[in-house]
Amino acid sequence: MSSVHPSEAAFLLDFDGTLVDIAPTPESVVVPPDLKDTLRRLRDACGNALAVVSGRPVSQIDEFLGDIPFAVAGEHGIAIRRRPGGPVERVALPPVPPDWIHEADELASAWPGVRVERKVGGFVLHFRAAPEAEAALRKAADAWIATTDGAFHVQAAKMAWEIRPAGVDKGYAVAELMQNAPFSGRTPVFVGDDVTDEEGVKAAVRLGGAGFRIPADFPTPTAFRNWLASLTETSGPNNSGGEDA
């Protein structure tokens, strides 16, 4: 990890569980006080080649980080904004059958604590507050996608099952972003924390770069944020890494 040089790298980073700590609900995530400054310095150091690649919609990343990332890929690659102020490009997707949503809502009613999160290309069944529902939710999800001839698949996430279109993932997003400036010609560095990030890791390695995982390579998001900060540290009065936070 010490061999990563921002002047030569392109950083493509997951958000939840990587840049920020996992929270009980997506809405309750807290952006650490020093993170924005760290990312600004990193973006300067890597010639703007900084992207967030998340399962969240692009608009939610904007709410948390503003215009700090040069590019944002949301919804696991379904939506990509390649530059600040640019258009959000969307992959053409198969329609989600309405009866799936109806049945998902019924499951949420039957299992208190289960939450259905709607997305443009699919939806997520969250069971963090009802872990006993995990098997029943997966059984329902498998039954749904079995009727689609491979058009959809079930993506495991942290205490959730996501029903999403097949063939579009974080690896797709990494490959797309690396085709254009300021990312092209640089060494991709992808960092994530769960199974939804594995395709991003594989894509970065396939393109001659590196993929890191939390907790395998960094024990916690805090440790990862500290590493990011160390990449742009310079001698001077602020070299302590901001421990006043």
C-alpha positions in Angstrom: 0.0 0.0 0.0 2.9 2.3 0.7 3.8 2.1 -3.0 0.7 4.0 -4.1 1.7 7.4 -5.4 -1.2 9.9 -6.0 0.6 11.5 -8.9 0.3 8.3 -10.8 -2.9 6.8 -9.4 -6.7 7.1 -10.0 -8.7 6.6 -6.9 -12.1 4.9 -7.1 -13.6 4.5 -3.7 -16.7 3.0 -2.1 -18.6 5.2 0.3 -20.5 3.2 3.0 -18.2 1.1 5.1 -15.1 2.5 3.4 -15.0 6.3 3.4 -17.6 6.4 6.2 -18.6 4.0 8.9 -21.6 1.8 8.5 -24.7 3.3 10.2 -28.0 1.6 11.4 -29.8 3.2 8.4 -28.5 4.8 5.2 -29.8 8.2 6.3 -27.9 8.2 9.6 -24.4 8.0 8.1 -22.0 10.6 9.5 -19.3 12.1 7.4 -16.2 12.5 9.7 -15.1 16.1 10.1 -11.7 15.7 8.4 -12.8 13.5 5.5 -13.7 16.3 3.1 -10.4 18.1 3.5 -8.6 14.8 3.0 -10.5 14.1 -0.2 -9.8 17.6 -1.5 -6.1 17.2 -0.9 -6.2 13.8 -2.6 -8.0 15.1 -5.6 -5.4 17.9 -6.0 -2.6 15.3 -5.6 -4.0 12.9 -8.2 -4.9 15.4 -10.8 -8.7 15.2 -10.3 -8.7 11.4 -10.8 -10.9 10.8 -7.8 -14.3 9.0 -8.0 -16.8 7.6 -5.6 -18.3 4.3 -6.7 -21.3 3.5 -4.6 -24.6 1.6 -4.4 -26.3 4.9 -3.5 -27.8 7.2 -6.0 -25.5 9.9 -7.3 -27.7 12.6 -5.7 -27.1 11.1 -2.2 -23.3 11.1 -2.7 -23.7 14.8 -3.6 -25.6 15.4 -0.4 -22.8 14.0 1.7 -19.7 15.1 -0.2 -20.8 18.0 -2.5 -18.6 18.5 -5.5 -15.4 17.0 -4.0 -15.3 13.8 -6.1 -14.5 14.5 -9.7 -16.8 11.7 -10.8 -19.5 9.6 -9.2 -20.8 6.2 -10.1 -24.1 5.4 -8.3 -26.4 2.5 -8.0 -23.5 0.0 -8.5 -22.7 1.5 -11.9 -26.2 2.0 -13.3 -25.7 5.8 -13.1 -22.4 7.5 -13.9 -21.5 11.2 -13.8 -18.1 11.4 -15.4 -17.2 15.0 -14.4 -18.4 17.8 -12.2 -21.6 19.3 -13.6 -21.8 16.7 -16.3 -24.9 14.7 -17.2 -25.8 11.5 -15.3 -25.6 8.7 -17.8 -27.9 5.8 -17.1 -27.6 2.2 -18.5 -30.8 0.9 -20.2 -32.4 -1.4 -17.7 -35.1 -4.1 -17.8 -38.3 -3.0 -15.9 -38.8 -4.4 -12.4 -42.1 -6.4 -12.3 -44.6 -4.5 -10.2 -45.7 -7.6 -8.4 -42.2 -8.0 -7.0 -42.5 -4.6 -5.2 -45.9 -5.5 -3.9 -44.7 -8.8 -2.5 -41.6 -7.1 -1.1 -43.8 -4.7 0.8 -45.9 -7.6 2.1 -42.8 -9.2 3.4 -41.8 -6.1 5.1 -45.2 -6.0 6.8 -44.9 -9.6 7.9 -41.4 -9.1 9.3 -41.2 -6.0 11.5 -37.8 -4.3 11.0 -37.4 -5.3 7.3 -37.2 -2.3 5.1 -37.6 -2.1 1.3 -35.4 0.5 -0.4 -36.5 1.3 -3.9 -33.9 2.0 -6.6 -34.3 2.8 -10.3 -33.0 -0.5 -11.4 -34.3 -2.7 -8.6 -34.7 -2.7 -4.9 -33.1 -3.7 -1.6 -34.4 -5.8 1.2 -32.8 -4.6 4.4 -32.9 -7.0 7.4 -30.4 -5.4 9.8 -33.2 -4.8 12.2 -34.8 -8.2 11.6 -31.9 -10.8 11.1 -34.3 -13.6 11.6 -35.9 -12.7 8.2 -32.7 -13.3 6.2 -33.6 -16.8 4.8 -37.2 -16.0 4.0 -36.2 -12.8 2.1 -33.6 -14.7 0.1 -36.0 -17.4 -0.8 -38.5 -14.8 -2.1 -35.7 -13.0 -4.0 -34.5 -16.2 -5.6 -38.0 -17.1 -6.7 -38.4 -13.7 -8.4 -35.3 -13.8 -10.4 -35.8 -17.4 -11.5 -38.5 -16.2 -13.8 -36.3 -13.6 -15.7 -33.9 -15.8 -17.7 -30.9 -14.1 -16.2 -32.0 -10.5 -16.6 -31.8 -9.9 -12.8 -29.7 -11.4 -10.0 -29.6 -11.2 -6.2 -26.6 -9.3 -4.8 -25.6 -10.0 -1.2 -24.8 -6.9 0.8 -24.3 -6.1 4.5 -27.5 -7.3 6.2 -29.4 -6.9 2.9 -30.4 -8.6 -0.4 -30.4 -6.4 -3.4 -32.4 -7.4 -6.5 -30.7 -5.7 -9.4 -30.1 -6.0 -13.2 -27.4 -8.5 -14.2 -24.2 -7.3 -16.0 -23.9 -3.8 -14.5 -21.8 -3.6 -11.3 -19.0 -1.7 -9.8 -16.5 -3.4 -12.1 -18.4 -2.0 -15.0 -18.3 1.5 -13.4 -14.5 1.3 -12.9 -13.9 0.2 -16.4 -16.1 3.0 -17.8 -14.5 5.7 -15.7 -10.9 4.6 -16.5 -11.6 5.2 -20.2 -11.6 8.9 -20.0 -9.5 11.8 -18.6 -8.5 12.4 -15.9 -8.6 8.7 -15.1 -7.2 7.3 -18.3 -3.5 6.5 -18.3 -3.3 6.2 -14.5 -3.1 3.2 -12.2 -6.6 2.5 -10.8 -6.9 2.0 -7.0 -10.2 0.7 -5.9 -11.2 0.3 -2.2 -14.3 -1.3 -0.8 -15.7 -3.2 2.1 -18.1 -6.0 1.1 -19.2 -8.4 -1.6 -20.7 -5.6 -3.7 -17.2 -4.2 -4.2 -15.6 -7.4 -5.4 -16.2 -6.7 -9.1 -14.6 -3.2 -8.6 -11.5 -4.8 -7.0 -11.3 -7.3 -9.9 -11.6 -4.6 -12.5 -8.9 -2.4 -11.0 -6.5 -5.4 -10.9 -7.4 -6.4 -14.4 -6.6 -2.8 -15.6 -3.1 -3.1 -14.0 -4.0 -1.4 -10.7 -4.8 -2.5 -7.2 -7.8 -3.4 -5.1 -8.0 -3.1 -1.4 -10.6 -4.4 1.1 -11.8 -3.5 4.5 -11.1 -5.3 6.8 -8.6 -7.5 5.0 -6.2 -4.6 4.1 -7.5 -1.9 6.4 -9.1 -3.0 9.7 -11.6 -0.2 9.8 -12.8 2.8 7.7 -10.9 5.0 10.2 -7.7 3.2 9.4 -8.4 3.7 5.7 -9.2 7.4 6.1 -5.9 7.8 8.0 -4.1 6.1 5.1 -5.7 8.4 2.6 -4.6 11.4 4.7 -1.0 10.1 4.9 -0.8 10.0 1.1 -1.0 13.8 1.0 0.8 14.7 4.2 3.5 17.3 4.1 5.8 18.7 6.7 4.4 21.6 8.6 2.2 22.6 11.5 -0.7 20.4 10.3 1.4 17.2 10.0 -0.3 15.7 13.1 -3.1 14.5 10.9 -5.8 16.6 12.6 -6.2 14.8 15.9 -8.2 17.8 17.3 -11.3 16.3 15.7 
